Amino acid sequence: MRNLQDMVVIITGASAGIGKALAEQLSARGAKLVLAARRVEKLDDLNRSLGSNHLTVKADVSSPTDCEQLIARAATHFGRIDTLICNAGYGIVRPVAQTSEIEMRAIFQTNVFGTTDCIRAAVPLMSKQEKRDGFRGQIVIVSSAAGRRGLPYFGAYSATKFAQLGLAEALRVELRPQRIAVTSVHPIGTHTEFFTTAEGLSASKMPSRGAGEVRQSPAVVARKTIRAIQRPRPEVWPFAPARYLVSLGTLMPRVVDRVMAKYRGELDQINAS
Ligand SMILES: NC(=O)c1ccc[n+]([C@@H]2O[C@H](COP(=O)([O-])OP(=O)(O)OC[C@H]3O[C@@H](n4cnc5c(N)ncnc54)[C@H](OP(=O)(O)O)[C@@H]3O)[C@@H](O)[C@H]2O)c1
């Protein structure tokens, strides 16, 4: 079991939502954190609320230079990197055929290349460091349940989350000899700024939540992710039934298409006006 006390953890997208919840819970367990995002004032507020022991870094993960500098600053400040959590990301609400080239490239730049640029910088450093509790390091990639089943109006976003899962699956096997664990996280809808940001960026609307729609708190997602930091495993599904539903979808895509068509109908209606 990996000890969280004094573990050095980098969290991208720590200024809000799931990243912030991870920071709060990891700090309470004694981890040394590197908190990264674009809104550095939010990171500084968070750091103060946690006792000011952590390092805050203004970093836009869509910039390869920012990713490189983030990893370098973390290593210089704390002397090692035990866990890199690639969490920064966003969604847009737009049918695939109406997603512009600029929107499509931008979402890949942040969600996918922001992930690979941080990993590329971190792996050589992790590979060189001594093992701690049996591992040289761990990479945690916050993908989504939409990384296993594409959602209407979230096609571009889903594609980035599929890409993250593909990277995690390959990396997990590639980095095994170095004793660097790789874990992908697949939350369902979570109460964060995610949906408001997505609506704002796309000038689109989402239907108000139906009675049957489950959303989790970022604290629950963080708690379940932290369990997989202590005992690394391939995947975390914070809402377990989602894993079985999306697996069913791969066996019976037509059935899931029918369910999704209902959701698309609601989105069509609300965005028609
Ligand atoms: N909420 C959900 O329903 C849900 C479900 C499944 C998966 N996820 C995934 O969970 C992750 C976290 O999302 P969340 O729900 O916590 O959303 P959120 O509340 O909107 O937080 C997103 C975080 O990402 C950061 N971020 C966005 N673009 C960035 C960039 N270019 N560079 C650096 N940081 C950036 C934001 O910080 P700044 O704006 O300060 O840069 C913020 O801290 C995302 O990868 C998302 O895809 C969310």
The ligand as a Tripos MOL2 file, in Angstrom:
@<TRIPOS>MOLECULE
LIG
   48    52     1     0     0
SMALL
NO_CHARGES

@<TRIPOS>ATOM
      1 N1        -18.0260   16.9190  -14.1090 N.am      1 LIG1
      2 C1        -18.3060   15.8320  -14.8140 C.2       1 LIG1
      3 O1        -19.4800   15.4980  -15.0300 O.2       1 LIG1
      4 C2        -17.1890   14.9550  -15.3370 C.ar      1 LIG1
      5 C3        -17.5170   13.6350  -15.7190 C.ar      1 LIG1
      6 C4        -16.5090   12.8190  -16.2150 C.ar      1 LIG1
      7 C5        -15.2150   13.2900  -16.3360 C.ar      1 LIG1
      8 N2        -14.9180   14.5750  -15.9650 N.ar      1 LIG1
      9 C6        -13.5460   15.0350  -16.1300 C.3       1 LIG1
     10 O2        -13.0330   15.4750  -14.8920 O.3       1 LIG1
     11 C7        -11.9880   16.4250  -15.1210 C.3       1 LIG1
     12 C8        -12.1970   17.6100  -14.1810 C.3       1 LIG1
     13 O3        -13.4170   18.2570  -14.5420 O.3       1 LIG1
     14 P1        -14.4100   18.8630  -13.4500 P.3       1 LIG1
     15 O4        -15.6890   18.1400  -13.5570 O.co2     1 LIG1
     16 O5        -13.7520   18.9770  -12.1390 O.co2     1 LIG1
     17 O6        -14.6610   20.2910  -14.1380 O.3       1 LIG1
     18 P2        -14.4030   21.7930  -13.6160 P.3       1 LIG1
     19 O7        -15.0400   22.0080  -12.2990 O.co2     1 LIG1
     20 O8        -14.8210   22.6420  -14.7690 O.co2     1 LIG1
     21 O9        -12.8220   21.8490  -13.4240 O.3       1 LIG1
     22 C9        -11.9760   21.7780  -14.5450 C.3       1 LIG1
     23 C10       -10.5670   22.0740  -14.0920 C.3       1 LIG1
     24 O10        -9.7020   21.9620  -15.2370 O.3       1 LIG1
     25 C11        -8.9450   23.1350  -15.3300 C.3       1 LIG1
     26 N3         -8.6030   23.4170  -16.7190 N.ar      1 LIG1
     27 C12        -9.4180   23.4930  -17.7930 C.ar      1 LIG1
     28 N4         -8.7120   23.8130  -18.8780 N.ar      1 LIG1
     29 C13        -7.4220   23.9320  -18.4800 C.ar      1 LIG1
     30 C14        -6.2150   24.2530  -19.1360 C.ar      1 LIG1
     31 N5         -6.1770   24.5380  -20.4470 N.pl3     1 LIG1
     32 N6         -5.0650   24.2980  -18.4260 N.ar      1 LIG1
     33 C15        -5.0850   24.0330  -17.0970 C.ar      1 LIG1
     34 N7         -6.1860   23.7180  -16.4220 N.ar      1 LIG1
     35 C16        -7.3500   23.6790  -17.1070 C.ar      1 LIG1
     36 C17        -9.7810   24.2360  -14.7020 C.3       1 LIG1
     37 O11        -8.9370   25.2600  -14.1720 O.3       1 LIG1
     38 P3         -8.7260   26.7260  -14.7690 P.3       1 LIG1
     39 O12        -9.9990   27.1210  -15.4600 O.co2     1 LIG1
     40 O13        -8.4070   27.5470  -13.5620 O.co2     1 LIG1
     41 O14        -7.5690   26.5810  -15.6960 O.co2     1 LIG1
     42 C18       -10.4290   23.4720  -13.5510 C.3       1 LIG1
     43 O15        -9.5590   23.4490  -12.4420 O.3       1 LIG1
     44 C19       -12.0560   16.7930  -16.6020 C.3       1 LIG1
     45 O16       -11.0080   16.1370  -17.3010 O.3       1 LIG1
     46 C20       -13.4000   16.2340  -17.0630 C.3       1 LIG1
     47 O17       -13.3830   15.8480  -18.4000 O.3       1 LIG1
     48 C21       -15.8780   15.4030  -15.4580 C.ar      1 LIG1
@<TRIPOS>BOND
     1     1     2 1
     2     2     3 2
     3     2     4 1
     4     4     5 ar
     5     4    48 ar
     6     5     6 ar
     7     6     7 ar
     8     7     8 ar
     9     8     9 1
    10     8    48 ar
    11     9    10 1
    12     9    46 1
    13    10    11 1
    14    11    12 1
    15    11    44 1
    16    12    13 1
    17    13    14 1
    18    14    15 2
    19    14    16 1
    20    14    17 1
    21    17    18 1
    22    18    19 2
    23    18    20 1
    24    18    21 1
    25    21    22 1
    26    22    23 1
    27    23    24 1
    28    23    42 1
    29    24    25 1
    30    25    26 1
    31    25    36 1
    32    26    27 ar
    33    26    35 ar
    34    27    28 ar
    35    28    29 ar
    36    29    30 ar
    37    29    35 ar
    38    30    31 1
    39    30    32 ar
    40    32    33 ar
    41    33    34 ar
    42    34    35 ar
    43    36    37 1
    44    36    42 1
    45    37    38 1
    46    38    39 2
    47    38    40 1
    48    38    41 1
    49    42    43 1
    50    44    45 1
    51    44    46 1
    52    46    47 1
@<TRIPOS>SUBSTRUCTURE
     1 LIG1         1 GROUP 0 **** ****
